[in-house]
Amino acid sequence: MDWVRLYQAPRLVLAELDRLIARRRRLVGVLQVLPPLSSSEGFLSPAEQQAEQQGCSASLRALRQDLAAIEKAIKALIAADTALAHRYERITSVPGVGLVTAVEILLTTNEFQDRADPKHYASYVGVVPFERSSGQYKGRPRVSTQANKQVKTLLHLAALTAVRFSSALKAYYDRKVAEGKNKLLVRNKLVHLIFACVQQDRNYDKNYAPALV
């Protein structure tokens, strides 16, 4: 059975990276709920809203400092490991892909040891819509509800940034929309670009034609 892959345990550096990114995730969650919600408008007077903001200001500063410290620690951990730093450079060379997205991809692929097929990974993170049909019925394509929603969200944000700042990916997006394709296919394209850069051991090059075929 040539398709069988032996289990390869994640390296210790990945375990530490996982702990740091989980801690960052918790801090971001607190930052999102700590300030007064916009829905409070109409219930609180401007003076009351200002008081709420001032009451949270010290906590917000402390949380943002903690967040910056964690991100600094993540970058230092990556930089200290030659293999990890090398893969990280390849991943973040792709437009729109930053620190958090790159780390989540490294973790969920076990440095591309457990998940080496971009098509399978795209399915795993839910960026490939599946067609639903039964007899003459044909429903709208949908992604799997079992997808890794954390990575899916990060890829969505990365795709928005990539389309905005990369002329090559903006052209790809416009072409797919003109063909009547799903606008979110850019997320799938990012997955394939990331895997291509890592597996071909090169940084992203907008002039590298096969990457955008």
N, C-alpha and C positions, 0 to 999 in steps of 0.2 A: 504494500500500500504506500505508494510514493507520496500521497497527499498528507500522510500523518506527520505532525510536527511534535517533537518532544517538548514538554513543558520547560520553559526557562524562567526561573524565578527572577523577579525584578532585582536590580542591584540595590545595595543599601542606600546609595545616593538618591535613588528614586523614592524610597520610603521616606527619607527626610524631606524631599521635595514635595511629596504628597502631604506631609504634616504641615508644611509652611503654606501651601496653597489652600488647604482646608481652613487654616487659621485666617488667612486673608479673606476667604469666602464668608466666614462668620462676621468679620469686621465690616465688610461691605454690607452685609445684611443689616447690621445694627445702624450703620450710617444712613441706610435707606429709610429706616423707620423712626429715627430719632428726631429729625426736624419736623415741625408742624406740617401736616399734609395740606395740599392745595384745597382739598374738600372742606377744610375748616373755614374757608372764606364764606362770609355770610353768616357764620355762627359766632366768629370772634371779631371784635372791633380791631381796627388797625393798631391801636395801642396795646391790645391784648396779644395780637400776633407778634408785635415787636418784643413784648415781654417774654413770650415763649421762645423766640429766637435767641434773645440774650441769655435766657435761662439754660439753653443748650450749648451756648458758644464754647464754654470751657471743655465740655465733653466732646464736642465736635473737633476741636483743636487736638485734643489728646488722641482721639481715634484716628485722625488723619496722620498724626505723627507715628502712631503704631503701624498704620498701613504703609507709610513710606519706609519704615524700618524693616517690615516684613519683605517688601519688594526688593529692598537693598540686599537683604539676606538671601533671597531667592537668586538674584543676579550673581551674588558672590559664590553661592553654592554651584551654580552652573559654570561660572568662569573657572572654578578650581578643578573641574573634571574635564579633561581634554576631549573625551569622546562626546560627552553631553554638550559641551560648548560648541563642538563642531556641528552636531545635528541642530542645535538651537540656531546657529548662524544660518544654516540652510533653510530652516522653517521660516524664520523671521525675515528672510530676504523676499518672501512673497508679499505683494502689496496687501496692506490691511491687517496683516498678522502680527500681533504684538506679544508681549511677555506672557500674559495669562493664557491666551489661546495656544501659544507654543508649548507651555508647560502642560496644559491639559492634554494636548495631543501626544506629547512624550509619555505621559502617564498612562493614557488609555490605549496606547499601542505597545507599551513596555519597550520604548525606544525602537519601535517598528519591528520588534521580534515576534510579538503575538499577532499583530494585525499588520500584514505587509501588503495587502491588496487594497488599493484605493477604492475600488467598487464596493468591496465588503465593508470597508470603514465608512464610506458615504451612507450605506444602508444602516450601519450601526448607529450613526449619529442623526439619522433621519433627514438627510438633505436630498434624498432621491424619492420623488413621488411615484407610488405604484398605481397602475391603472386597475380600477375595480369594475369587473364586468361579469354578467351572468346571463347567458342566452343572448337576448336582444337588448338587455339592459346594459348600459355603459355609464358608470358614474364618474364623477370627477376624480382625477388622480389624487391620492393622499399619501402622506408619509406614515410610517409605522408609529403607533402609539407607544411602542416599547423602546423608542429611540433614547439615546443619551441626551437629555434635554439641556444639560449644562453646556456640553460642547456645541450642540446645535445652536443655542443662543449666541455663543461666542462667535461661531462661524457666520451667523447672520449679521452681527455687528461688524465683523471683519469684511464681509461682502459689501456692506454699505460704504465703508471707508474705501475699499478697493475701487469700486465703481466711481467714486468721487475723485480719487487722486490718480488712478491708473488709466491712461488713455487706451491701452490695449484691452483692459477688462471692461472699460466703458463701451468700447466698440463691440466686444463680445456680447455684452448685455443688450445693447441696442439691436444687434443682429438677431438674437434669440427672441426678443420681444416682437420684432417685425415678422418673425416666422410663426408667431402665435404660441411660443413656448412659455413655460412657467418662468416668471421673472426671477424666482429664487434659485435658478440653476447656477448662478454665480457661486453660491455656496459649494455646490458640487464641484465646480471648476476649481475652486480654491483647494479643495481636498486633493484633487488630482495633481495640481501644481506643487503642493507641498510634498506629496509622495514622490513625484518625479525629481524634485530638487534633492531630496534625501537619498533616494535610491541611485540617482545618477551622479551624486556627489558634486553638485554645482549649485551656485546661487541663482536665483530667478533672473532671467534676462528677457525683457519685453520683446526683444528681437529674435528670440529663440522660437522659430515658427512652430515646431511640433507641439509645443506646450499649449498653444491656443487653437489647435485644429478642432 
